[in-house]
Amino acid sequence: MGRTSDARDKILSAARTLIEQRGYTALGVAEICAAAGVPKGSFYHFFESKQALAITVINEHWTEQRQQWTEVLGRDRPPLQRLRDLFLATETVQRVGQQDNGKVVGCLFGNLALELSNQADDVRQRLQEIFDAQIELIEQVVAEAHERGEIAATVDMHDAARSIVAQLEGRVLFAKLLNDPGQLEAMWRNCLALLGAPPLEAEADSPR
């Protein structure tokens, strides 16, 4: 029972850590199992391939991240403040990752998109679905801000949401490249400029 009760979780945890630290391509099943402390046979009991494991890691990470995004973006705060809260939460995640790993690990989705999008169609498709879901969550907040007259009337809400997600991924990439979570600090100013919104009077009230 021990194998079925916790071996899968150990494999997923080890795989996620190793993928964040080293990437996917260089990893082997034996290394993942060694890090998880389980026999190699356990791997194929749960996953038919390393790529199937990667998809599962992606799905579980998205389940966690979507819950966080939904919580932050659903707070009882003005919509633009909620966007800023999301940027601050993302910066905090990168700072915690830097403390835990000695370096900024970046975004699991962005890292895998750069590494595998031209090699594994099922991974590319799943990542595209996740980014589309992120855009949808942001667009809902942008639409609310639009209805309240807090952003420029001419803003294309879907295109703006897409640009915000792209910029967030890009800033996280810079944070990883430079090992500097502070690269995310510019997100708020850039977002306001993109949306044609003036600086908010209560910016200092947003929680970190």
C-alpha positions in Angstrom: 0.0 0.0 0.0 2.9 2.3 0.6 3.8 2.4 -3.0 0.3 3.4 -4.2 -0.3 5.8 -1.3 2.7 8.1 -1.6 5.0 7.1 -4.4 3.1 9.0 -7.0 3.2 12.2 -4.9 6.9 11.7 -4.2 7.6 11.3 -8.0 5.5 14.4 -8.8 7.2 16.5 -6.1 10.7 15.5 -7.2 9.9 16.0 -10.9 8.5 19.5 -10.3 11.5 20.5 -8.3 14.0 19.1 -10.8 12.2 20.6 -13.8 12.2 24.0 -12.1 15.9 23.8 -11.2 17.3 22.1 -14.4 14.6 21.9 -17.0 12.9 18.9 -18.5 15.1 17.6 -21.4 18.2 16.8 -19.3 16.3 14.8 -16.7 16.0 11.0 -16.8 13.5 8.8 -15.2 16.2 7.2 -13.0 17.2 10.5 -11.7 13.7 11.5 -10.9 13.1 8.2 -9.1 16.3 8.6 -7.1 15.3 12.1 -6.0 11.9 10.8 -5.1 13.3 7.8 -3.2 11.2 5.3 -5.0 12.2 2.3 -7.3 12.1 2.9 -11.0 9.3 0.4 -11.4 7.0 2.7 -9.5 7.4 5.4 -12.1 5.9 3.2 -14.8 3.2 2.1 -12.5 1.8 5.7 -12.5 3.1 7.2 -15.7 3.5 5.7 -19.1 6.3 8.1 -20.1 8.4 11.1 -18.9 6.2 13.3 -21.1 3.0 12.0 -19.4 4.7 12.9 -16.1 5.4 16.4 -17.4 1.7 16.9 -18.4 0.7 15.8 -14.9 3.1 18.2 -13.3 1.8 21.0 -15.4 -1.8 20.1 -14.6 -1.2 20.0 -10.8 0.8 23.2 -10.9 -2.1 24.9 -12.8 -4.6 23.7 -10.2 -2.6 25.4 -7.5 -2.0 28.5 -9.5 -5.5 28.9 -10.7 -6.8 28.7 -7.2 -4.4 31.5 -6.2 -5.2 33.7 -9.2 -9.0 33.2 -8.6 -8.6 34.1 -4.9 -6.5 37.2 -5.6 -8.6 38.4 -8.6 -11.9 37.7 -6.8 -11.2 39.9 -3.7 -13.6 42.6 -2.7 -11.3 45.4 -4.0 -11.4 47.6 -7.0 -10.5 45.7 -10.2 -7.2 47.5 -10.9 -6.1 47.0 -7.3 -6.7 43.3 -7.8 -4.5 43.2 -10.8 -1.8 44.9 -8.8 -2.3 42.3 -6.0 -1.7 39.6 -8.6 1.6 41.2 -9.7 2.7 41.5 -6.1 1.7 37.9 -5.4 3.7 36.7 -8.4 6.7 38.7 -7.2 6.4 37.1 -3.8 6.4 33.6 -5.4 9.6 34.4 -7.2 11.2 35.8 -4.1 10.3 32.7 -2.1 11.6 30.5 -4.9 14.9 32.5 -4.8 15.2 31.9 -1.1 14.4 28.2 -1.3 16.6 27.4 -4.3 19.3 30.1 -4.2 18.1 31.5 -7.5 14.9 32.7 -9.2 13.4 29.6 -10.9 10.9 31.5 -13.1 7.5 30.3 -14.3 7.1 26.5 -14.8 4.8 27.1 -17.7 7.0 29.7 -19.4 10.1 27.5 -18.9 8.5 24.5 -20.4 7.0 26.6 -23.3 10.4 27.7 -24.2 11.9 24.3 -23.9 9.3 22.0 -25.3 6.8 23.9 -27.5 8.6 22.8 -30.7 9.2 19.3 -29.5 6.0 18.0 -27.8 2.6 18.9 -29.3 0.6 17.7 -26.3 2.7 19.8 -23.9 2.4 22.8 -26.2 -1.4 22.4 -26.5 -1.8 22.1 -22.7 0.3 25.1 -22.1 -1.7 27.1 -24.6 -4.9 26.1 -22.9 -3.5 27.3 -19.6 -2.3 30.6 -21.0 -5.7 31.1 -22.6 -7.3 30.5 -19.2 -5.0 33.0 -17.6 -6.0 35.6 -20.2 -9.7 34.9 -19.5 -9.2 35.5 -15.8 -7.4 38.8 -16.5 -10.0 39.8 -19.1 -12.8 39.5 -16.6 -11.0 42.0 -14.3 -10.2 44.4 -17.2 -13.8 44.3 -18.3 -15.0 45.2 -14.8 -12.5 48.1 -14.8 -13.8 49.2 -18.2 -17.4 49.1 -17.0 -16.4 51.4 -14.0 -14.7 53.8 -16.4 -11.3 53.3 -14.8 -9.5 52.5 -18.1 -9.5 54.1 -21.5 -12.8 53.5 -23.4 -10.9 52.5 -26.5 -9.1 49.5 -24.9 -9.6 46.2 -26.6 -10.2 44.1 -23.4 -9.1 40.7 -24.8 -6.0 42.1 -26.4 -5.1 44.0 -23.3 -5.5 40.9 -21.1 -3.4 38.9 -23.5 -0.7 41.6 -23.4 -0.8 41.7 -19.6 -0.2 37.9 -19.4 2.6 38.1 -22.0 4.2 40.9 -20.1 3.9 39.1 -16.8 5.6 36.0 -18.4 8.3 38.2 -19.9 9.0 40.0 -16.6 9.3 36.6 -14.8 11.7 35.5 -17.5 13.8 38.6 -16.9 13.7 37.9 -13.2 15.1 34.4 -13.8 17.7 35.6 -16.3 19.0 38.3 -13.9 18.2 36.4 -10.7 16.2 39.5 -9.6 12.5 39.3 -8.6 12.6 43.1 -8.6 12.2 42.9 -12.4 8.4 42.5 -11.7 8.1 45.9 -10.0 7.6 47.6 -13.4 4.5 45.5 -14.2 2.1 47.8 -12.4 3.3 51.0 -14.2 3.3 49.2 -17.5 -0.2 47.8 -16.9 -1.6 51.2 -16.1 -0.1 52.6 -19.3 -1.4 49.8 -21.4 -4.9 50.3 -20.1 -4.8 54.0 -20.3 -5.5 54.3 -16.5 -4.2 57.0 -14.2 -2.1 56.1 -11.1 -4.3 55.0 -8.2 -4.4 57.2 -5.1 -4.4 54.2 -2.8 -1.5 52.2 -4.4 0.3 52.0 -1.1 -2.6 50.1 0.4 -2.2 47.0 -1.8 -0.9 44.1 0.3 2.4 42.4 -0.5 
